[in-house]
Every structure is written in C-alpha cells, then in structure tokens.
C-alpha cells in the first residue's frame, strides 16, 4: 500500500491550500472524538491528492475519504462528541482571515503508530 501511494503521489507537485475564515467542529463516525479545524477552499491539486490516496485505498479494499470530501485541517482534537455539549449550532464558525499554506508533503497516519511522509515535487 505504502509503495503504491508513494508512486501515485510522486507525479504531483507542491501546491498551496487556502484555509478559509470558517472554523469547523467535526466528530468521527463512532462519536468518540471531536476535531476542531479550519475549512479549506476547494482546490484541484488537493482534490487530486485525495483521489490518488482513495485509489490506493480502494485497491486494498479499504474505506476511502468522504464523498464529497470534507476539506479541512485539524488544529486540535478531544475525546468525545463535543457537539452534543454545545448549546448553539456551531457547525461553522467565523474565525480569522483566510490564510494560504504551502503543501510540500503528504503525511499519512495509520492507527497510533504508523506514520508515512511522501514528498511532493517542487512547484
């Protein structure tokens, strides 16, 4: 699997992503962990990276990324479902100004111990 992801991503160049001004709170499917993050503006390069990883996951009969993708970056996480504890619907909160972030590598984490880093070609 790792070899296939590396091969698929080797043709991709570094890119930029734009963190929007909207924060988000997401909860995993088991409702055992909540994530605070910033939404990311759709970007063809980022969607292509997700597609490459989805293809590799499919080849190994593993679940793929959400369809449609929920483009975000996680800034913090806590145990439990904090949305149930919130009084208001804070699905999307206004935050700081949009921010541009350079993407030079893709990190994949599996479980709690396996982490792989895949460098992208310089832009």
C-alpha positions as CSV (number, residue, x, y, z in Angstrom):
1,X,0.0,0.0,0.0
2,X,2.7,2.5,1.0
3,X,4.7,1.8,-2.2
4,X,1.6,2.4,-4.3
5,X,0.7,5.7,-2.5
6,X,4.4,6.9,-2.9
7,X,4.2,6.0,-6.7
8,X,0.9,7.8,-7.2
9,X,2.0,11.0,-5.3
10,X,5.4,11.1,-7.0
11,X,4.0,12.8,-10.1
12,X,2.3,15.6,-8.0
13,X,3.8,19.0,-7.4
14,X,3.8,21.1,-4.3
15,X,0.7,23.3,-4.1
16,X,-0.9,25.8,-1.9
17,X,-4.2,25.5,0.0
18,X,-6.3,28.3,1.4
19,X,-7.6,27.9,4.9
20,X,-11.0,29.8,4.9
21,X,-12.2,32.1,7.6
22,X,-14.6,29.4,8.8
23,X,-13.8,27.1,11.7
24,X,-15.5,23.7,11.9
25,X,-16.1,21.1,14.5
26,X,-16.3,17.5,13.2
27,X,-16.9,14.3,15.0
28,X,-15.7,10.8,13.9
29,X,-18.2,8.2,12.9
30,X,-18.0,6.4,16.3
31,X,-18.7,9.7,18.1
32,X,-15.7,9.0,20.3
33,X,-13.5,12.0,19.2
34,X,-14.2,15.6,18.1
35,X,-11.9,17.7,15.9
36,X,-11.6,21.5,15.7
37,X,-10.3,22.8,12.5
38,X,-10.4,25.3,9.6
39,X,-12.2,24.6,6.3
40,X,-10.1,24.5,3.2
41,X,-11.2,26.1,-0.1
42,X,-11.7,23.5,-2.9
43,X,-8.5,23.2,-4.9
44,X,-8.0,20.9,-7.9
45,X,-4.5,19.9,-6.7
46,X,-5.8,18.9,-3.2
47,X,-8.7,17.0,-4.7
48,X,-6.2,15.2,-7.0
49,X,-4.1,14.2,-4.0
50,X,-7.2,12.8,-2.2
51,X,-8.1,10.9,-5.4
52,X,-4.7,9.3,-5.6
53,X,-5.0,8.1,-2.0
54,X,-8.6,6.9,-2.5
55,X,-7.5,4.8,-5.5
56,X,-4.8,3.2,-3.4
57,X,-7.2,2.5,-0.5
58,X,-9.7,1.0,-3.0
59,X,-7.1,-1.3,-4.4
60,X,-6.6,-2.7,-0.9
61,X,-10.4,-2.9,-0.1
62,X,-10.1,-0.1,2.5
63,X,-12.6,2.7,3.0
64,X,-11.9,5.9,1.1
65,X,-12.1,9.6,2.1
66,X,-15.6,11.0,2.5
67,X,-17.5,11.7,-0.7
68,X,-17.9,14.5,-1.2
69,X,-14.6,15.3,0.7
70,X,-14.8,17.5,3.8
71,X,-11.8,19.7,3.1
72,X,-10.4,20.8,6.4
73,X,-7.3,20.9,8.5
74,X,-7.4,19.7,12.1
75,X,-5.9,22.0,14.7
76,X,-7.0,20.2,17.8
77,X,-8.9,17.1,18.9
78,X,-10.5,15.9,22.2
79,X,-12.2,12.7,23.3
80,X,-16.0,12.5,23.0
81,X,-18.6,14.3,21.0
82,X,-18.5,18.0,22.0
83,X,-21.2,19.0,19.6
84,X,-23.7,17.4,21.9
85,X,-22.4,19.6,24.7
86,X,-22.8,22.8,22.7
87,X,-25.9,24.9,23.1
88,X,-25.8,26.5,19.6
89,X,-25.4,25.1,16.2
90,X,-21.7,25.9,15.8
91,X,-21.1,23.7,12.8
92,X,-19.3,26.5,11.1
93,X,-17.9,29.5,13.0
94,X,-16.3,32.7,11.6
95,X,-12.7,32.9,12.6
96,X,-9.5,34.7,11.5
97,X,-8.8,35.9,8.0
98,X,-8.2,33.3,5.3
99,X,-4.6,32.0,5.2
100,X,-2.5,30.5,2.4
101,X,-0.5,27.4,3.4
102,X,2.2,25.7,1.2
103,X,1.8,21.9,0.8
104,X,5.1,20.2,0.2
105,X,4.5,16.7,1.6
106,X,1.6,14.4,2.5
107,X,1.6,12.7,5.9
108,X,-0.5,9.5,6.3
109,X,-1.1,8.2,9.7
110,X,-2.4,4.6,10.3
111,X,-3.6,3.8,13.8
112,X,-1.5,5.3,16.5
113,X,2.0,4.1,15.5
114,X,2.4,4.1,11.7
115,X,3.2,7.4,10.0
116,X,4.5,7.9,6.5
117,X,5.7,11.0,4.8
118,X,5.5,11.5,1.0
119,X,7.3,14.4,-0.5
120,X,5.8,16.2,-3.5
121,X,7.8,17.6,-6.4
122,X,8.9,21.2,-6.1
123,X,6.5,23.6,-7.9
